[in-house]
Amino acid sequence: MTTIVSPTTKPSKPKNEQAASAATNDTPITEEELKKKETPITISDVLRLKKATNEYLTETDENVYKIDFVHFRIRDMKTNKVLFEVQRDPDDEDEAIDGGDTSAGRFVQYRFPPAFLKLKQVGALVGFKVGNREVKSFRMVERHFFRDQLIKSFDFDFGFCPPDTTNSIEHIYDMPEIDSKQIKEMIAHPYETKSDSFYFVDNQLIMHKKATYAFDLA
């Protein structure tokens, strides 16, 4: 069974980060402090991080909902050109599609052309399976950094996902305006642009994925 969480004709928009921050404690927190936290890590916690993490904030077995990503596509919304796509059969039990970290499938390196940094809007289509437990409130917070400077932050709500389903949703990213000097720096220093993708169910962190980016593809 396939459940469309949000139709691609009306893709979801990221929530305003300033509004989200206004409702949280803006006091900075470190990765080390979060690892020592005795209560579950929440959305407001990760919004207080001021740089990309060095390690993961979750163990792989914390994904008790058995959420498994099977399709990922990035396209330029203006031209509809597909910039990156990887997909596997949802029934395939092998490693998840975003495997760069072969032990956990939680890390990926992206290479894009320099023109990627000047795009106005991109769409990221995600397909994922859910295990035998319903997911009442599935949400992702994704934060992008260059040399410990926050470039952009997104907050997407997947909504309710029934058990034993394959779901798809397309997130629309309004790309930030980056000045020409910083664009040159990001191109000149591949993989120093990093992102953390934090996945929550009922405001409790269950998955953490990481990525690095190079903008040198001809």
C-alpha positions, 0 to 999 in steps of 0.5 A: 500500500502506498500512502501519499503524505503530501501530494507533489502537486501541493508540496509542503513548505518549510515552517518559518525558522524565526517563528520556530526559534521564538518558541524555543530557548535560544540559549546555545547547546553543544553536541556533547551536552545533548549526548548527556541529556537524560530526557529525549532530545527534542526539536527545540534542542537541535535548533539550539545547535550552532554548528554541524555535529561531529557524531550521531545523536542517536543509536541505530536501534532508536528507530523503533518505527522501522522507518526506511528510506527507499527513494530520494530525488532532488529537482530544480523547481524552475526547470524540473531538471532532476539533479540527483536521484537514487531509488531501490525496491521497497521490498529489498531488505538490503542497506538503505539508499543513502548509504555512505556509512555502510554500517548504518546507512546514515551518511551521504556525500553529494556533488553538485555543479556550482550553479546549484548554489544559485538556484531559487527553489528545489524539490526533494522527493522522499519515499520511505517505508514504515514498520508495523507501528503507526507514526502519529507525528513524523517531522524532520528538522534539517540544518545546513552549515558552512564552516560552522556558520548556519546557512539554512534551516528547514522544518518539515512535517510528514504528518501521520503515517499508517503502519506497514505502508510506503509513503512519499512526500516532496519538500520544497526548499526555498534556497537562501541567497548566498553572496558571491564571496561565500559561494566562491568559498563553498566551491573552493572547499568541497565537503566543508558544507555539511548538514544534519537531518534530525527525524522526530516522532512525537517530538522525540528524536529517533533518527539522525542522518548526516551529509556533506556537499561539494559544488565542483561537478562539471 
